[in-house]
Amino acid sequence: SPDSTHFAYWADDKGKTSLYLDGKSVDTSDEPILFSTRFLPNSKGLCYAFKRGGKAYLNFAVAQAGPFDDVDVISLAISPDSKRFACPVKRGESWFLLCDGKEYGPYCFPPHPVFSPDSGRLAYVACETKDSATVFLEAAALAGGGNMRQTLVELLSVGRDALLSANFSFLLSAFR
């Protein structure tokens, strides 16, 4: 954990995969994990993905979301105040961004979310078509917490991955 007071691990337990927190079993699944277990920044809970019955689920502290066809735990974002999360989830052939119990999308590829340092805003890049990316800004303080489409960036000479890694960091520093 960030404060070094807790530890978590996955282990094979009699043919099942179990998640342990401080040596005690927290959850068990008949299927393998989805590669990620993260402590909340305040060290007071876990966020993890798992499969059960062939479907993917996401557990954030004590709340569970799913079923989904897939969960992109690599792009999972947890707000610095540990109260919110945003995670790409897949239904059928489309990706969505799950945030605060709402799904935004559909998108062609998993969106890449990031929270502002004060946890009040979420920004993410998502591809609504295979040849363009849209930057979305969300302000939690807005009535209804709606999305604001800021700009459309055509992906010409810059690949989607380059846009998401390099230019997105610049965008986030600009919207603080």
Residue pairs with C-beta under 8 A, 6 or more apart in sequence:
1 7
1 8
1 39
1 43
2 39
2 41
2 42
2 43
3 43
5 43
6 21
6 22
6 39
6 43
7 21
7 22
8 19
8 20
8 21
8 22
8 26
8 37
8 39
8 46
9 19
9 20
9 37
10 17
10 18
10 19
10 20
10 33
10 37
11 17
11 18
11 20
12 18
13 25
13 28
15 30
16 28
16 29
16 30
17 28
17 29
17 30
17 31
17 32
17 33
17 50
18 25
18 26
18 27
18 28
18 29
19 25
19 26
19 27
19 28
19 33
19 37
19 46
19 48
19 50
20 26
21 46
26 46
27 48
27 50
27 59
29 50
29 51
29 52
30 52
31 50
31 51
31 52
31 54
32 51
33 48
33 49
33 50
33 51
34 48
34 49
34 50
34 51
34 56
34 71
34 73
35 49
35 73
35 74
36 48
36 49
36 73
36 74
36 76
37 46
37 47
37 48
38 46
38 47
38 48
38 76
38 78
39 45
39 46
39 47
40 46
40 47
40 61
40 78
40 82
41 78
41 79
41 80
41 81
41 82
42 81
42 82
44 61
44 82
45 60
45 61
45 62
45 82
46 59
46 61
47 58
47 59
47 60
47 61
47 76
47 78
47 85
48 58
48 59
48 73
49 56
49 57
49 58
49 59
49 71
49 73
49 76
50 56
50 57
50 59
51 57
52 67
53 67
55 66
55 67
55 68
55 69
56 66
56 67
56 68
56 69
56 70
56 71
56 89
56 90
57 64
57 65
57 66
57 67
57 68
57 71
58 64
58 65
58 66
58 68
58 71
58 73
58 76
58 85
58 87
58 89
58 98
59 65
60 85
61 82
65 89
65 98
65 101
66 89
68 89
68 90
68 91
69 90
69 91
69 92
70 89
70 90
71 87
71 88
71 89
71 90
72 87
72 88
72 89
72 90
72 95
72 110
73 87
75 87
75 88
75 110
75 111
75 112
75 113
76 85
76 86
76 87
76 88
77 85
77 86
77 87
77 113
77 114
77 115
77 122
78 84
78 85
78 115
79 85
79 115
79 119
79 122
80 115
80 117
80 118
80 119
81 119
83 119
84 99
84 100
84 115
84 119
84 122
84 140
85 99
86 97
86 98
86 99
86 113
86 115
86 122
86 124
87 97
87 98
87 99
87 113
88 95
88 96
88 97
88 98
88 110
88 111
88 112
88 113
89 95
89 96
89 97
89 98
89 103
90 96
90 110
91 106
94 105
94 106
94 107
94 108
95 105
95 106
95 107
95 108
95 109
95 110
95 111
95 126
96 103
96 104
96 105
96 106
96 107
96 111
97 103
97 104
97 105
97 107
97 111
97 113
97 124
97 126
99 113
99 122
99 138
100 145
104 111
104 126
104 136
104 147
105 111
105 126
106 128
107 126
107 127
107 128
108 127
108 128
108 129
108 130
109 126
109 127
109 160
111 124
111 125
111 126
112 124
112 125
112 126
112 164
112 168
113 122
113 123
113 124
114 122
114 123
114 124
114 168
114 172
115 121
115 122
116 122
116 123
116 172
116 175
116 176
117 176
119 140
120 139
120 140
120 141
121 137
121 138
121 139
121 140
121 175
122 137
122 138
122 140
123 135
123 136
123 137
123 138
123 168
123 171
123 172
123 175
124 135
124 136
124 138
125 133
125 134
125 135
125 136
125 163
125 164
125 168
126 133
126 134
126 136
127 133
127 134
127 160
128 134
131 154
131 155
132 152
132 153
132 154
132 155
133 152
133 153
133 155
133 160
133 163
133 164
134 149
134 151
134 152
134 153
135 149
135 150
135 151
135 153
135 168
135 171
136 147
136 148
136 149
136 150
137 147
137 148
137 150
137 175
138 145
138 146
138 147
138 148
139 145
139 148
153 163
153 167
155 163
158 167
